Amino acid sequence: MAVEILESGMVTPSEATTPKHGVWLSNLDLLVARSHTPTVYLYQPSDHGPAFFSPDVLKAALSKALVPFYPLAGRIALDRAGRPEIHCTGDGVLFVTARTDASLQDLEGFIPSDELRRMLVPSADGGDDRAGILAMFQVTFFKCGGVCVGAAIHHTAADGLAALDFVNTWAAIARGAGDAAPRPWLDRTLLRARSPPAVRFDHAEYSRRGGGGSKTAKVPFDSAILPISKTQVDALKGGKKLSTFKAVVAHVWRCACKARGLAGTEDTRLYMTADARSRVTPPLPDGYLGNAIFRASTVAKVGDVASESLDAAADRISGATARLDDEHIRSLVDYLDELVSDASGLRKGEWVMPETDLWVISWQGLPIYDADFGWGRPAFMSRACLQFSGLVYLVPGPDGDGRLDVSVAMEPKSLPRFKELFYEELIKRLHVQSSPLPWNVMATSNPSNGAHPAAVPPEPLRARVAIVTGGSGGIGAAVTAHLASLGARVVVGYVGDPAPADQLVAALNGPGPRPPRAVAVAADVSDPAQVADLFDAAQAAFGPDLHVLVAAAGVQDAAYPRIADTTPEQWDTAFGVNARGAFLCCREAARRLVRGGGGRIVTFSSSNVGSLRPGYGAYVATKAAVEAMTKVLAKELAGTGITANSVAPGPVATPMFYAGKSEERVAAAARECPMGRIGEPEDVAPVVGFLCTDAAGWINGQVIRVNGGYV
């Protein structure tokens, strides 16, 4: 993606008589990173013609917006005592226009990165003439007609809400609605320390003893954006009176503790950013231009967070945020005043978090999609890049439908497993919500030690296309999410109610202008015409080459009839889906995968083939047939580059397993497993994922029994 700069220059306030004075900075202004916060707004193509995002219109509006927001046209300097302040010089802000030969689609799933920040947002590193500039903007025109507005506002000058107030005022003026824009409140002395200071609380969040303050090396990290739907958020809440923030942050914290493979005895500190505006007495005025955000935190043992329930983690968060009142904030400001002579104690940019910790910032409730410059609201908004490992942003979707984007920066070795757990746990919660039977049998017998290292390298299935039949529920849904986390583009085959498939696909695709990573296709696998249509749909969605088939569709009679009581119709139903369906899908895959130069076929058997339990006669017969067929298929595909293997789970906590079983029968199944519990879909999915990768190329014609020693 090449970007060409068309114009670059300063925009000054439209009125030359803006005040020239110094703006005192509070301790909260001085503790934030002394750098610009880079954000991007993406706008879809429009039919407005040459007037679409006219630079002349934007510059004129920007000049007018700088009149009430005149401190942003100034520069950071030192007062006579050596304390940083804003000198209101009226020198202006940077405005850049650019164009690129890329389209919005070429972003292919926006991920915050330093590279995108360099291309789409101006930098203070552009030369000596940019030193001290408080606000910089770049309008980039894409070849598809779309536009990106990149903004970089110095954090010392404004926190997130204050920066948004300025951008939205600029946008309102551009579209002719400037008269309704609120005026900023410029006096920051409302957050001045008391004299004498009165520090009444332990502000561990700011202690250099507590959080990696002695480190100087920046920890390498990768970034990702993980979308989560309202349905998934509600599943995390579990019908309880949890806020979205507490539910999602508790989920993120638990997943991080497990994904990082940390020792259970280590401390993990969760940092959160809170806003003082409505917490102090009296509240800060609307339009407060400055920093009113501060840190809160809670600390626990890694093993406790990883093994305890989501509700317990949420309770820890509640305890940390409940005390953030006026007295706590005034005590914090006083505490920081005692450190003001030691700049390193205040500057987050020199503060490196250890791998045990997380910092979560929520943009919920902020007007991040109000930047309508006259050509419509942005389709997507995000930070252009993240600052350090362990940083997490919660960003609401543009439609107000309750969806969130979770932007996360994490160590490269841990992020792939974090992404897997993030969705596997969500799928589990969705199953819990829909299960007609109690799930506490599984939950209480499944302790976690918090160590769950990734089994495969990051995205070993990137750009490969996988079809998962039965992919919208049970083990199939976990396999779908896992393959997507490994980089595959997934076709979710389903039958019946489309809602679970649609929800899963929406979660995997996420928001914004990006190509789909998953599609849902209805297909009865016992019908050869519908199986062919399923494969055709996969090629229509993702191109001619197919690489993976996971034949997970299956049925089981919840009455568990003995053979003497099984009707021909029951027998035919079982064989129609389990055996005939697997045969039709494998036949189609054998014909089509070879065109792509090879691939992987994974069928599903059952460990009941080994246990031979009464009541499973028809089911076991179908699965034994699948095992035999898979072994023969592996031999027949010699020389094609296609492997064929079968996975045979034991009892797994899915609606199909629970159907027709009493709690006593479920508990008995758990006792029969040497691991002391029922399996989970996410116990099986990584095994299937491994069989689909290149690393499993020497495994062929095998039946892998994934059952914790059940058989």
N, C-alpha and C positions, 0 to 999 in steps of 0.2 A: 504494500500500500504506500504509494508515493504521494506526498503532499507538497504543493507549490504555493509559496506565499505570494499573494497578489498585492497586498498593501499593508503597511504597518506604520502606525503613528499614534500620537497622544491626542486624547479628547479631554478638553478642559471644561469646567462649569460654564454654562451659557451666560451667566452673570458674573462679570469680573469683580463684583463688589462682595463676594463671599468673604466671611470673616477670616482674618489671619491671626491665629493664636495657637497656643499649645493645648492639646487635650490630654489631661491626666489619665494614666492607665491604672486600673485596679490590679490587685494581686491576682485575681482570676484571669485578667488579660495577660499577665506576665508568666503564668504557669503553663500556658498552652504552647504548642510547637510554634516557634518563631519562623514560620514558613507559610507559603500559600496553600490553601485547600483547593485541589483541582477537581472540578466536577464537569460532567458532560450532559447536555440535553440533546436528544435525537428527535428530529422532526421528519415525518413521512413526506414524500413528494406531494406537491399540490399543483393545481391548475391555475395558479395566480399569475403565471408568466414571469416576465422580467422583474416584476415588483416583489416577487417572493423573497423575503429576507433582504430587502434592499439595504445595502450598506449605508446609503445616505440617510434613510429613515432611522436606522438603528443608531447611527452616530449622533444624529440630532436629538433623539430621545435620551441617549446616554448623557449627553451634555446637559440636558434639562434635569435629569435625575440627580446629577452631581451637585445641583444647587442646594437642595435640602440635606443631601448626604455629603456635604463638602469635606468632612474629614477624610473620606476615602480618596479625595484628590490630593491629599497631602503626602507626607513622607514620615517614616519613623526616624527619630533622632533622640538624643539624650538631653535632658534638662540640665540646669546648672548643678544639680546634685548628682548627676550621673545616672539618673533613673530614666529608662525609656519612656518616651511620650510621642504623641502624633503631632507633628508640626503642620498646621493647616496652611499650606503654601499655595494651593490652587494649581499645582503643576500638572495635575490630570492623571488619567488612567490610560493604559495601553489598549489599543483596539487593532486587531489584525483580521484581515480577510484572506482566505486560502481556498484552494480547490484540490480535489484528489481524483485520480483515475479509478478509484474504487467506488463500489455501491454500498449502500447500507447492508445488503445481504452478504457482502464480503466480510463483514465483521464476524459472521458465523458464530453467534453466541458470544456476546460481549463479555469479556473477562477483564477486570481491572489490571492494568500492567503499566510499567514505566514506558514501554514503547508507545502505547496508545496515548499516554499522557504527553509525550514529546510531540506526537503528530497532531493532536487535537486541542491542546491547551498550552497557552504561552508559558514560558518559564522565565524566572528571574535570572537564569544563567545565560540569557541571550546577549549579555554585554554590560559594560559599566553604566550605559545609559539607562538600564533598568533597575539599578540599585535603589532600593527603598520604595519602589512603586507598590502601592497597596492593593491595586486591583488591575487585572489583565483579562482581556476577552479575545476569543478567536471565533470567527464564523467561517466554517468550512463547508463548501458546496461539493456534494457528491455527484458523480456522473449520472446516477439514477434520478436526480432531482431532489433528493433528500438533503437535509442540512443538519450539521452539528454545531451547537453553540457551546464552546468550552469556556469555563469561568475559573479564575484563580484569584481568590480574595484572601488577603493576608489574615491568618488566624488571630494575630494580636489585635487586629482592627475589629473583627467581627466573628462571633460564633456562627453556627449553622443557621439559626433562625434569623439573626441579624443580616447575614449575607443573603438569605432568601428574600428578606424584606427589600433589600436593594435591587436584586435581580428582578423581582416581581414588580417593583415600582418602575424600573426601566421598561419592562414589557408593557405595563399598563399605559405608560406615556406613548410608547410606540403605536399602540392600537387605539389611541385617542381617549383613554379612560384615566388619564393622569390625575384629574381633579379628585377622583375617589381614592387615590392612593394615600395611605396613612403617612404622617410626618414622623421622622425618626426622633427619638429622645437621645440627646447627645451627652448629658451630664452623667459621668460614671462615678462620681463621688458618692453616690448612693451605696456603693459597695466598698467604701473606705473602711479601713480597720479602726477599731475603737481605741481610745486613749484614756486610761491605760488598757492594754490588751487583756482579754479574759479568755484564756484557752481552757475549756471545760471538758473536752472530749479527746480521745485518742484518735488522731487522724492518721492511721496507719497507711492509708492510701498514698500519702505524700512523704512517708519516711524513706530515706535512702537506704535504711537498714532492711526494708521489707520487700523490695521488688526489683532486684537486678540493677540497682543504681550504680554498682561498682563495675558493671560490664561496659565495655566500649565498643566491641565488635558487633556489627549488625548481623543478625541471624538470617541466612537465606530462607526464602519462603516462596511458595506458589500461591496463586489466588484462584478462587472459583466463585460463581454465583449460583446458589441453590434455591430454586423457587419452591414455595410451599403454598398450597391452595387453602382457602377458607375451610374446606372440608377437613383437610389435614390438620389445620390449626385447631378446629373443634375437636378432632380426635385426640390431640394432645391434652386438651382441657378435660376430656373425659366427662363432660356434663357437669363439671364443678365450676365454682365461681373463681376461676383463675383468669387473670388478665392475659391477653395475648402475649404481652412482653414476658411475663413470668413463665408461661408455658413454653414458649419457644426458646427462651434463654436457658431454662432448665434442660430442655432437650439438647441444645447445642453443647452445654457444659458437660453433660453425661457422655455424649458421643465423643467429645474431645478427650476426656479422661480415658476412655476405652481405646480410641484410635491411636493415641500417642504412646501406648505401651509403657506407661510410667509405673514405677513401684507404688503399690497401694499405700505405703507408709508415708509417701511424700505429701507435702502440703500443696494444695492448688488454690490460688486466689482468683476469684472472679471479680473483675472491675466493671462497673457500670457508670455511665455518664448521666447525671441528673441536672435539671434546670432549676435555678434558684428563683426565676422570675415570679412564680406564684407561691413560692415557699417562704419568702421573707415577709416581714411585717413592717410597714405596708408593702404590698406587692410592687415590683418594679413597673414603671409605666409601660403601656403598649408602645412598641416601636423602639425599645431600648437597644441602642447601637453600641454593642460591646460584647464581652464574654460574661455570660451568667451561668455557664455550665461548670460542674465540678464532679469529682470522682466519689463514688461510694464503692464498697467492696464487702465480700464475705469470703471466709477462708474455711477449708475443710480438708480432710484426708482424701487423696485420690481414690483409694479403695472404697471409701464411704460413698462418694458421689457416683462412682461407677456401678455400685451394687444396690444402692437404695433406689426407691421409686422416684419417678418424675415429680410426684407431689412433694416428696421430702426435699428434693433439690429446690423446688419452687418455694417451699417454706423458708429455706435458707435465704433466698433472695428477698422474700417479704421481710424477714428480720433485718436485713441490711438497709432496706429502703424506708422502713417505717419511722426511723428516727431522724429523717432528714428535714428538720423543721428550721424555723428562723434562728433559734439559739445555736443549733448545730452549725448552720452556715456562717453565722457571725463568729463563732469560735474558730471555724476553719480559716476565715479571712484573717483573724488575729494571729493564728498559728503561722500562716504564710508570711505575715508581716515580719515575724521574727527571723525568717529565712531570706528575706528579700536581698540582703547583702551578699548572699551566696547564690549566684544565678543558676548554678548547676542543680540546686535543690528545687528550682521552679521550672526548669525547661524540660518538657516531655521529650523533645528531640534528642536529648542525651540520656534518656531513660530507657533501657532495654529490658523487656520483660523476659523472665526465664520461661523455658518450655512448659513449665507446669501451669502457667497462668493464661487467662483470657481477658480481653477487654471488649465489652459489647456496647455499641452506640446505636441507639434507636432513632430513626427518622419518622417513626409513627406520629401522625398528627401534624407533621410539618407540611407547609404548602409547597411541596417540591414539584408539583405539576401545574402550578399557577402561572408559569412563565409563558403566557400566550402573547406573542408580539404582534398579533393581528392575523396570524395565519394558522391558528389552532394550537392546542396544548401539546406539549411534548409526548411522544409515544413511549419514551424511556428516559430515565434519569439515573445517574449513578456517580460515584466517585470515579475518577479516571484511573487512579491507582491507589493501592493501600500502602500504609506506611511501614508496618512491621508485622512479624509473625505473631499470631494470637489475636489479631484485631478482627472484629466481627461487626458488620453493619446490618441492621434490620431496615429494609427499605420497602415501603408499601408499593403496591402496583398502581398503575395509572387509572384504573377503572373504579376504584373505591369498592372493590368486591371482596375485600378481606384478604387478598393474596399478599404474600410477602416475598421479597427476594432477600436471601441471606447471603451477603457477601462476606467471604472468609479468607483470611490469609493464614497459612499454616506451613509447617516444615514440609518439604517435599516428600519425605519418607512417611509422613502421617496423613497428608491430605487425601490420598486415594481411599484409605480405609475409613476416614471420617465421612467422605461422601457416601460410601456404601452404607455405613451405619445410620447416617442421617435419614436415608430413605427406607432402609430395612426396618428401622424402629417405627417410622411413620406407618408403613404397611402393617406392621404388627398391631399398632394402636387401632388402625382401621378395622382389622379383623376382630380385635377385642370388642370394639363398639358393636359389630354386627353379629357376634356369636350368641346363640341362644342359651349356651351353657356357661357356668362359671369358668373363668380362666385362671383363678387363683391357684389351681393345681400346678399349672405350668409356671406361673410367676414366682411362687414361693419355693419351687424346687430348682430354680435356675440362677444360682449366684454367679456373679462375674468377678473375676480377679482384676478387671480393668486392663489386662494386657491382651490385645487382639491385633497382632501385627498383620500387615497386608501380605497376602499370599502370592500376589503377582505384581509385576512392575506396573507403573501408572499407564493406564489406557492401552493395554496390549491389543485391544480390538478396535482401535481408532480406524474409522472409515470403513469398517466391515459391516455387513448387513446381516442381521439375525432375525429369524422367524421363530416366535415362541407360541405354540398352540396352547390353549388353556392359560394364556399369559396374563389374564386380568385378575386372577384370584389364587389364594393358597400359595403353594410352592411356586407355581408359574409366575405369579406377580413378583415374588422375591427374585426369581431368576431374571425376569424382565428388568427390574431395577438394577440388579447387579451387572448384567451385561451392558446396560447403558452407562453405568459408572466406569466400566472398563473401556468406554469409548465407542461401543457399537451403536449403530442405528437400528432400532428394533421395531418389528412389526408384531403387534399384540393381537394374536388370534383369539377370538372369543365366540361364545354362543349364548343367546339369551339376552339378559339385561345389559344394555351398552354402558350404563352409568359407571360401573367400576373401571372398565377399560378406558372410558373417556377421562375419568379423573386421574388415572395413572398416567396416561399419555400427556395430559395437560401439565402434570407435575414434572414430568421428564423434559418437556419442551420448554417450559418457562416462558417469561414475557419477552417483549421486544421484537425487533425486526431481525429474526434469525431463522435459518432453515430448520425444519422439524427434525428432532432426533428420534421421534417415535410416532407411529400411526396405529390406529386401531382398525381391524378388519373383521367383520363378522363372517364366520365360516364353520359349517358343520363338517368335522373331519371325517365323518363316515360317508360323505357324499363326494365322489371323485370330481365332479364339476366344481363344487365349492372349494375343494382343496386346490385345484388348478387356478381358480380365481384368486385365492389367497396368495399364491406365488406371483401371479400376474400383478396384483396390487402392490406387492413388495417391490417389484421391478419398476412399476410406474412411479412409486414414491421415491426410490433411492437409486435407480439405475439398473442396468442389466445384470450386474454381477451380484450373486447371492453367495454367502459364505458359511452361514450357520443355520441349522435347524435344531430346535429343541422341541421334541414332541412330548409335551407335558399334559395334554388334554386327557382326562380320564374320568370315569364314573365308578361309583361303588354303591351297591344297594344297601341303604341304611337299615333294612330289615334283617340283614345277614342270614338269609335262608340257607338251611342245610341243603345238600344236593338233592335229597329225597323230596324236598319241598320247593325246589327251584322250578319255575315254569319255563317253557321254551322261550317265552317273550323276555323274561328276565335274563336268560342265558344269551339271547341274541342281542339284547341291549348292551350287555357288558362287552361282548365280542365286537359289536358294531363300532363302539367308540375306542375301547382300549386296544384291541388287536387290529381290526380293519382300519381304524383311523390312523394308527401308527404306521401300518403298511402303506396306506395311500400317501401319507406325508413323506415317508422314507422313499417311496418310489419316485415321487415328484422331485425330492431333493437330490436323489442320485442322478437324475437326468439334468437338473439345472445347475447344481453346484460345480459340476465338472466344467461347465462353460467358463466359470470364473477362475479356473486353475486349481481347484481343490477346495477343501473346507472341512467342516465338522458336523457330524450328526450325533445327537444325544437323545436317546429314547428314555422313557421312564418305565422301570419295572417296579418291584416291591420286595421288601425283605420278607413279606409273607410267603413268597415262593419257598423260602427256607423254613419258616416257622410252621406252615401248613395248618393254620388254625381253622377249626370248624366254623362254618358260616361264611367262609371266604372261597368256596369251591369255584364258582364262576370267575370271580375276580382273580384268584391265583392262576387259573387256567389261562386267562388272557395275558397275564404278566409273564408267565412261563413261555408263552408263544412269542411275546415281544423279545424276551432274552434270546431265544433261539434264532429268531429272525435277524436280530441285530448282529449276532456272531456270524451268521451266513453272509449278511450284507457286507461286513467288513472284509471278508475274503473276496467277494465278488467285485469290490471296488479297488482291488489291488492295482497299483500303478496310476490311479487317478488323483492322488493327493488328498483323498477324502478319507477320514477315519470315522468309524461308527462305534460308539460305546453306549452302555446303558447304565443309568443310575438307579439304585434300588433303595429308596428310603425305608426306614422303619416307621413307627408311629410318629407323626408330625402334627403339631398343633395347628390344624386347619379346620374350617367348617366341615369339610368332608370327613375328617377323622372323628370329630365330635358328634356328628349326626348319628342319632340312634343309640348313643352310649350313655350309660349312667355315670355319675361322678365316681362311683366305686370302681367301675370298669376302667375309667380313665386313670384313676389312681393306681390301679393294679398294673396297667401298662407301664406307668412310670417306674414302679418298683421292679419290674422285670428287666429294665435297662440298667446295665452296670453304672451308667452315668447318673442314675437316680432321678431322671426326669424324662419328660416327653421332648422329642426333638422340636426344633423350630424351623420355619421356612428358610431363615437365614443361615441355619446349619448346613443346608443342602445347596443353596444357591452358589456359594463360592466353589464347591466341588464341580458343579456344572460349568461355572465360568472358567475354571482351570482347564477342563476338558475341551473348551472351545478355543483355547489359546494355542499359539505355536509351541509353547513349552510342553504341551501334552502330545506332541506329534508322534512319540514312540509308544503311546498307549492306544491300542486298537483292538476291537473285538472283545472288550472286557466288560464285566458287570461289576460296578463299584457299589458295594453295600454301605450306605451312609446311614448308620443306625445306632451309633454309640455303643456297639457291642450287643445290641438286642438279639441278633442271630449270628 
